[in-house]
């Protein structure tokens, strides 16, 4: 099992001062957050993407992923290609962060890239539902 899945943190969100619903504190992982369930991990992933749009005006997958997975830690270009391929959208597609289907697909694609296994759609949808 990958680190992200062990931590119920499918986006591999790093430890920071931000406190998320469902977060286990302190995390037993020295670098990454842990969540009480996979749904809470997906909730945090989706909420963070929504915050990127609100705070940094991210619009397209390249905008979001360049923040999520910067070049100093990842092959960002390959990450972008993978997410767009999984979502079946061009890199120029503007992401609607308020649309459930779009964000479930986006979070699932990020989870796949981070963990190498297909996301459980039910967990991702539960994460979205926790936003409400």
Backbone bond lengths (Angstrom), bond angles and torsions (degrees), N, CA, C in turn:
res aa  C-N    CA-C-N  psi(-1)  N-CA   C-N-CA  omega(-1)  CA-C   N-CA-C  phi
1 X - - - 1.458 - - 1.533 108.31 -
2 X 1.314 116.35 136.64 1.460 120.53 -178.82 1.531 110.75 -72.91
3 X 1.293 115.01 162.05 1.470 121.57 179.41 1.526 111.60 -57.49
4 X 1.335 116.60 -44.86 1.458 120.99 179.80 1.514 112.54 -60.29
5 X 1.316 116.93 -40.21 1.460 120.33 179.45 1.528 110.90 -73.65
6 X 1.313 117.75 -40.21 1.483 120.89 176.33 1.518 111.08 -58.47
7 X 1.331 116.60 -37.00 1.467 122.06 -177.52 1.529 112.78 -87.94
8 X 1.338 118.05 1.97 1.476 121.25 -172.23 1.522 109.91 53.45
9 X 1.320 116.03 37.09 1.462 124.33 -176.29 1.532 107.59 -129.77
10 X 1.348 116.99 73.59 1.464 120.28 -171.94 1.524 114.69 -64.89
11 X 1.317 118.18 -16.23 1.456 121.17 177.06 1.514 113.06 -97.20
12 X 1.331 116.86 0.28 1.467 122.18 -177.08 1.532 111.26 52.28
13 X 1.327 115.35 54.76 1.463 121.35 178.06 1.521 108.21 -73.81
14 X 1.314 115.17 126.91 1.470 120.70 -178.24 1.524 111.51 -74.14
15 X 1.315 114.49 155.57 1.463 120.90 175.61 1.527 108.59 -62.89
16 X 1.323 114.88 134.21 1.463 122.25 179.01 1.517 107.14 -153.12
17 X 1.325 115.82 -177.77 1.465 120.12 179.25 1.533 112.12 -76.91
18 X 1.332 117.63 -13.27 1.465 120.97 178.34 1.520 109.41 -68.74
19 X 1.326 116.16 131.14 1.463 121.80 178.05 1.520 108.65 -105.93
20 X 1.317 116.83 127.86 1.454 122.87 -176.58 1.521 110.95 -108.58
21 X 1.315 116.45 150.04 1.459 120.28 172.00 1.521 108.75 -58.47
22 X 1.320 116.06 137.43 1.455 120.70 177.82 1.513 114.74 78.11
23 X 1.314 118.04 3.86 1.463 121.29 -179.96 1.526 110.56 -74.97
24 X 1.312 116.68 137.71 1.459 122.27 174.94 1.515 107.83 -89.53
25 X 1.335 115.17 124.78 1.466 119.54 -179.84 1.518 110.09 -128.70
26 X 1.304 117.68 135.16 1.466 124.69 -6.80 1.529 110.66 -76.40
27 X 1.307 115.03 154.42 1.455 120.70 177.01 1.525 108.72 -69.78
28 X 1.321 116.15 139.51 1.468 119.96 175.00 1.530 110.62 -77.40
29 X 1.315 116.25 -15.73 1.463 122.47 176.50 1.524 106.77 -89.36
30 X 1.297 117.57 129.82 1.472 121.12 -174.77 1.520 113.59 -74.62
31 X 1.329 117.75 -16.38 1.458 120.72 -175.61 1.529 114.31 -116.49
32 X 1.327 117.00 -30.12 1.461 120.27 -172.59 1.527 112.09 -121.85
33 X 1.315 114.47 149.66 1.463 120.65 178.35 1.528 110.31 -68.54
34 X 1.337 114.36 154.93 1.459 121.74 173.22 1.525 107.52 -121.36
35 X 1.342 115.37 145.24 1.452 120.91 179.63 1.522 109.88 -123.47
36 X 1.330 115.73 154.36 1.466 121.41 -177.01 1.523 112.72 -69.93
37 X 1.329 117.19 -22.16 1.462 121.58 176.54 1.523 108.93 -151.82
38 X 1.325 115.29 162.14 1.457 119.88 178.34 1.530 110.12 -63.66
39 X 1.341 117.15 -34.83 1.468 120.16 179.11 1.523 110.64 -59.05
40 X 1.330 117.63 -42.37 1.466 119.85 178.51 1.529 111.24 -67.93
41 X 1.322 117.36 -33.03 1.462 120.05 174.76 1.515 111.51 -63.89
42 X 1.338 116.55 -42.73 1.465 119.85 176.99 1.525 111.24 -68.44
43 X 1.321 117.07 -36.46 1.464 119.63 177.11 1.523 109.72 -57.84
44 X 1.323 116.77 -47.03 1.469 120.97 -179.54 1.527 110.79 -63.29
45 X 1.323 117.38 -42.33 1.467 121.52 178.91 1.529 110.00 -59.55
46 X 1.327 116.79 -49.52 1.468 120.54 -178.60 1.524 110.78 -65.10
47 X 1.318 117.30 -43.92 1.470 121.20 -179.62 1.530 110.45 -62.30
48 X 1.311 116.74 -39.95 1.462 120.25 178.68 1.530 110.77 -63.60
49 X 1.327 117.24 -40.97 1.467 120.27 176.09 1.524 110.90 -63.37
50 X 1.327 117.47 -41.23 1.463 120.67 176.81 1.532 110.53 -62.40
51 X 1.318 116.49 -38.85 1.469 120.33 177.56 1.529 111.06 -65.69
52 X 1.326 117.47 -36.10 1.469 120.16 177.24 1.522 110.28 -60.70
53 X 1.319 116.75 -39.31 1.465 119.65 178.66 1.526 110.10 -67.50
54 X 1.313 116.38 -45.73 1.462 121.44 -176.92 1.532 112.20 -67.90
55 X 1.307 116.82 -46.39 1.468 120.89 -173.39 1.523 114.13 -87.81
56 X 1.331 117.06 -33.33 1.467 120.73 -173.38 1.522 112.85 -118.52
57 X 1.328 117.13 4.25 1.461 123.58 175.80 1.527 113.06 60.29
58 X 1.330 117.02 33.56 1.461 120.75 175.34 1.522 108.84 -66.47
59 X 1.328 115.43 137.88 1.462 120.17 -178.20 1.524 112.34 -125.36
60 X 1.313 117.35 -42.17 1.460 121.94 -174.99 1.525 110.19 -109.64
61 X 1.322 116.07 165.61 1.466 119.67 177.45 1.532 111.22 -53.29
62 X 1.342 119.95 -45.52 1.467 118.00 177.95 1.534 113.26 -58.39
63 X 1.330 117.97 -36.93 1.466 120.39 177.70 1.529 110.57 -61.36
64 X 1.332 115.83 -49.86 1.466 120.86 -177.24 1.528 111.64 -66.19
65 X 1.319 116.53 -48.99 1.464 120.24 -173.73 1.526 111.70 -70.71
66 X 1.312 117.83 -28.85 1.473 119.53 176.04 1.528 111.22 -62.80
67 X 1.331 117.61 -29.74 1.469 122.27 174.46 1.527 110.51 -83.13
68 X 1.325 116.25 -42.65 1.464 122.09 -175.35 1.526 111.45 -66.30
69 X 1.318 115.90 -44.24 1.463 122.08 -173.33 1.522 109.59 -132.29
70 X 1.337 116.99 73.89 1.468 120.28 -174.88 1.528 113.18 -63.32
71 X 1.330 114.45 156.02 1.465 122.21 -177.25 1.523 113.98 -56.02
72 X 1.327 117.80 -28.16 1.466 118.66 -177.66 1.531 111.75 -72.93
73 X 1.339 117.72 -11.17 1.465 121.15 179.34 1.525 113.08 -121.38
74 X 1.327 118.26 -17.40 1.459 122.44 -170.49 1.520 111.84 -143.39
75 X 1.326 114.42 166.25 1.460 120.62 166.36 1.531 104.44 -87.85
76 X 1.328 115.42 84.71 1.462 121.60 -171.84 1.521 111.63 -60.38
77 X 1.310 117.60 -40.00 1.470 120.28 -179.76 1.526 111.05 -61.86
78 X 1.327 117.26 -42.21 1.469 120.81 178.15 1.530 110.27 -67.35
79 X 1.314 117.07 -37.57 1.472 122.11 178.14 1.531 109.50 -61.49
80 X 1.312 116.73 -46.29 1.463 122.03 178.94 1.532 110.64 -60.37
81 X 1.328 116.32 -47.01 1.476 120.40 179.55 1.529 110.56 -59.44
82 X 1.315 116.49 -43.22 1.467 121.15 -179.25 1.521 111.59 -63.22
83 X 1.325 117.28 -47.16 1.468 121.04 -179.48 1.528 110.60 -63.09
84 X 1.320 117.26 -45.70 1.472 120.31 179.51 1.530 111.21 -62.79
85 X 1.319 116.95 -39.92 1.465 120.69 178.71 1.528 110.29 -63.33
86 X 1.332 116.37 -46.22 1.465 119.64 -179.56 1.527 111.85 -64.48
87 X 1.328 116.63 -36.80 1.466 120.85 179.81 1.529 111.88 -82.33
88 X 1.331 116.69 -11.61 1.459 123.66 -178.61 1.526 111.44 58.30
89 X 1.348 113.88 49.10 1.466 120.83 178.74 1.524 109.10 -134.36
90 X 1.337 117.34 154.73 1.469 119.85 174.39 1.532 109.95 -76.67
91 X 1.306 116.56 162.37 1.468 121.22 -179.97 1.524 112.16 -64.77
92 X 1.311 117.44 -18.30 1.469 121.63 -179.00 1.525 113.31 -87.77
93 X 1.328 117.11 -6.78 1.473 121.42 -178.45 1.527 110.38 -62.94
94 X 1.323 116.92 130.82 1.463 122.04 178.20 1.526 108.41 -85.69
95 X 1.328 115.40 123.50 1.463 122.82 -177.41 1.525 110.29 -80.20
96 X 1.327 116.05 129.80 1.457 121.46 174.61 1.528 107.50 -94.80
97 X 1.336 116.65 101.45 1.469 121.31 -174.75 1.524 112.81 -71.78
98 X 1.331 117.63 -5.05 1.466 121.24 178.87 1.524 112.38 -101.79
99 X 1.322 116.84 0.91 1.458 121.95 -178.42 1.536 110.20 -98.73
100 X 1.321 115.74 120.56 1.466 120.94 -176.23 1.525 112.39 -56.99
101 X 1.322 117.44 -51.09 1.467 120.41 -176.32 1.533 111.24 -59.89
102 X 1.308 116.25 -41.96 1.469 120.83 179.60 1.520 110.88 -63.87
103 X 1.325 116.35 -46.92 1.460 119.42 -175.55 1.529 112.74 -73.68
104 X 1.328 117.43 -31.10 1.469 120.04 174.15 1.532 108.91 -64.87
105 X 1.323 116.65 -42.39 1.467 120.54 178.28 1.532 111.00 -65.91
106 X 1.328 116.71 -41.46 1.467 121.33 -178.64 1.533 110.19 -65.82
107 X 1.328 116.61 -47.96 1.471 120.54 179.84 1.530 110.54 -63.61
108 X 1.325 117.27 -38.54 1.461 121.12 178.10 1.525 111.31 -63.35
109 X 1.317 116.53 -41.41 1.468 121.20 -179.72 1.532 110.79 -66.71
110 X 1.323 116.97 -40.10 1.468 120.35 177.12 1.523 110.07 -65.40
111 X 1.324 116.41 -43.89 1.457 120.49 178.60 1.529 111.22 -59.28
112 X 1.321 116.57 -42.74 1.461 120.07 178.25 1.530 110.77 -61.13
113 X 1.314 115.88 -45.18 1.461 120.12 -179.58 1.529 110.93 -63.64
114 X 1.309 117.07 -39.56 1.470 121.79 -177.93 1.529 113.43 -75.24
115 X 1.346 116.52 -31.70 1.468 119.77 -170.91 1.521 115.58 -119.15
116 X 1.341 116.82 -13.45 1.462 120.12 176.34 1.513 115.21 77.23
117 X 1.327 117.29 8.38 1.467 121.03 176.81 1.521 108.91 -132.88
118 X 1.320 114.86 151.64 1.460 120.48 -179.61 1.526 110.33 -64.19
119 X 1.318 115.68 136.72 1.465 121.58 179.02 1.527 110.18 -69.29
120 X 1.320 116.17 148.29 1.455 121.96 172.02 1.524 106.51 -79.99
121 X 1.314 116.38 108.26 1.472 121.46 -174.68 1.529 112.12 -54.88
122 X 1.310 117.18 -37.33 1.462 121.15 179.29 1.525 110.82 -60.54
123 X 1.332 117.27 -41.76 1.473 120.56 177.97 1.525 111.00 -63.98
124 X 1.330 116.45 -40.55 1.464 120.46 -179.35 1.532 109.78 -65.97
125 X 1.323 116.30 -44.10 1.469 120.00 178.57 1.536 111.70 -63.68
126 X 1.329 116.65 -38.10 1.466 120.41 176.38 1.528 109.95 -62.86
127 X 1.338 116.00 -38.40 1.469 119.92 176.62 1.518 111.13 -61.36
128 X 1.340 116.54 -43.86 1.469 120.41 176.94 1.520 109.94 -60.76
129 X 1.327 116.75 -45.51 1.461 120.68 -177.54 1.532 112.08 -62.48
130 X 1.327 117.89 -27.61 1.474 121.26 177.31 1.525 112.31 -70.44
131 X 1.332 117.51 -15.17 1.476 120.54 178.35 1.514 111.72 -71.64
132 X 1.298 116.86 -25.09 1.467 121.42 -173.07 1.515 111.10 -81.38
